[in-house]
Amino acid sequence: MPSKTSLFRKELLKQDFRNVGWIGIVYLVGLLFLLPMNLVLSLPDMLHREPNEHGLFSRMFSYELQGLFLFVIPVLMGVFLMRYMHVRSSSDFMHSLPIRREKLFHYHLLSGLIFLTVPIIMTGLVLLLFIGTTDVSFFYSIGDLGYWILVMIGITVVVFMASVFVGTLTGLSAVQGVLTYILLLFPVGIYGLVAYNVGFFVTGISSDSVMLDNVQYYSPIVDVFGFTPALQGEQPLPVEYTSIAIYFGFSVLFYAVGLIAYKNRLLESASQAIAISWLKPIFIFGVSLCLALLSGLYFGESQGSYYGLVFGYIAGGSLGYLLSTMVIEKTWRVFSSAHWKAFGKYAATVSVVLVLLPVSFQPFEGFVPEQDDIKGVFVGDGYYEYRRVLQSDHSNLMQSEEAIAATRELHSELIDRAEPFSESKNRHFIVYQLENGKSVYRSYFFDREKVQENFKQLAATKEYKELRYPITQLSLSEVLGVNLAPKLVPDTDVNLFDKQKLSEFWEVLKKDIYNLSYESMIKTNSAASTLYVQLKDREYNDRPGYNLSIDQSFMKTTEWLKEEGLYEKAFLQAEEIEKVDVYPWKPSYTSPLRAYRSIESEGNIQPFTLDGSDEIESLLRTEESWSHAEYLIVFYPNLKSGGSDERAISISASEAPDFIKQHFNE
């Protein structure tokens, strides 16, 4: 005769199946539709599809929906399995049974793991059956199938265990669901918030590289959804084997800590937001700090000042305290004297943390690697550009002593001159690749005029020009042809595909690039033309070409175009402009095009109109300016195709011709 305990065990498993078995069934049906069903529908037109490099994690198998299942189904399973702890009557009944708490915990845990892993294994068996009965090598291999099963089980288990762990800490199912996702995203979130906020006080911190370089290892959600299956050959598999091992390790940790919390949990904590009393102040502090950092980041960036930053800290911290207190006490009446005293303590603690964070990074601020320790260096606009350089066919960084020395001098000057809230928003991103294999990232906002002399030294080096203009590293044998068209009004263009002409053009173009001055490199001429270099046939998804803006400072190139009778087609001429309207720039304008649309809608602003070729020619040679705009210039071209296609730019007072200044100063 079976014992009462064994009967209870069987009934518990049956009860779990009745309560949460439907979740496992939904998981199974979803996976069968996303994978085997898609495979069946795709087999007939197999030859008309692109080769599949990502196996069962390709777009054909709805990778994004697989990811959605991975992070919704296990959380639902954890919420419904742990619900007996969150409802007072269920909690009293379940804990009155003659079963120890740890065994009760293990039974529910085992049920959840079975209901979650069986659908994955069954789907895997169906896919394995296809391998044995038909040719699916075009879609996936046995290795792809094994990897898919490993990833799906690994992510499913860690998300489920995180949900169970959170369930032992709270007494509300809704709070369990929300806190589970917060827990899964917390490492990435707090990492990013701290990095961006410290960047307001410590010059040089590269927040984008901090967030993009290996950040996927801090959250399975970022790890999975950071993968883009559409980029064939550009990305590794969605989740690395090291990450899977780490996730299994965290699953064990969540299990161990969750079991301890469950064994010491009070029955009276059912229906409470935080079930463990000593976690409540930590929860309030955490919410207050995170909202203070988030609000400070928002107002600091949007207002562009320390006043906005401080306001954000105060507003976010206060809101965080109020919201977290309301959640814990389940009432909005949190304005008593006791609450105000507690608020003062939390505010003081958060303030101390906000002050200590940038102080702890001070040694970072003044660090410049020694010349002998540097293997290569990159100087550009941002982290994305650096990654593109590394991934390109020509990824040579600057390695000469001259370029490295010039970069170090510029870096030392930027440490003193950088301004986090600089209105000019000129930015330089520096990366040192060291001999020991490590990398040093720095990012600075600054006023270009204050570091002009240092930057001129770097810009004069050959390696910097090759880094700034990647086409200098291309050989003519890689080039199929070039297209040159006016940037402002691309109504005409020049195409060069003849080998002889292309060779001559390529030679003078490279000479001009190597002879460019610093002033020419930073200038944005309104009459510049866009050069597009089309490369010969390359492997799938490789870069098809390069763009380059050229103007009158490319003297040898423009002279060659004139000799070949191509100059008028390659560059915008004053005769191609019917007239030019000039307006004073207003601080409320955000861009030249929006400014022009605003003026059009108002209809009562009279422009200063120019139609003389000499005046128009002088405006075509001016430098565009966004940060110090004083005048809005609107060009009305004579298009061969007819119609009107206005072009608007903004220029600074220093670039404006005298006749414009005289007109508006009258």
Protein Blocks (a to p, Z undefined) as FASTA:
>chain_A
ZZfklmmmmmmmmmmmmmmmmmmmmmmmmmmmmmmmmmmmmmmmmmmpccdfkljmbfkl
ommlmmmmmmmmmmmmmmmmmmmmmpmklmmmmmmpccdfklmmmmmmmmmmmmmmmmmm
mmmmmmmmmmmmmccklmocfklmmmmmmmmmmmmmmmmmmmmmmmmmpcbfklmmmmmm
mmmmmmmmmmmmmmmmmmmmmghiafklmmmnoplmmomklmmmmpcfklghkaccfbaf
klmmmmmmmmmmmmmmmmmmmmmpcfklgoiablbfklmmmmmmmmmmmmmmmmmmmmmm
mnopaklmmmmmmmmmmmmmmmmmmmmnopablcbfklmmmmmmmmmmmmmmmmmmmmmm
mmmmmpccdfklpmbdcddfbfklmmmmmmmmblcccfbfklmmmmmmmmmmmmmmpcfk
lfklpacddddddfkopacdddddddfklmmmmmmmmmmpmklmmmmmmmlmpcfklpnb
dcdddfklccbccddfbfklmmmmmmmmmmmmmmpcfklmmpccfkbccdddddddddeh
iafbdcddddfklmmlmmmmmmnopmmmmpccfklpmbdcdddddfkbmbfklmmmmmmm
nopaccdddfbfklmmmmmmpccdfklccbdcddddddfkgpjddddddddfklpcfklm
mmmmZZ
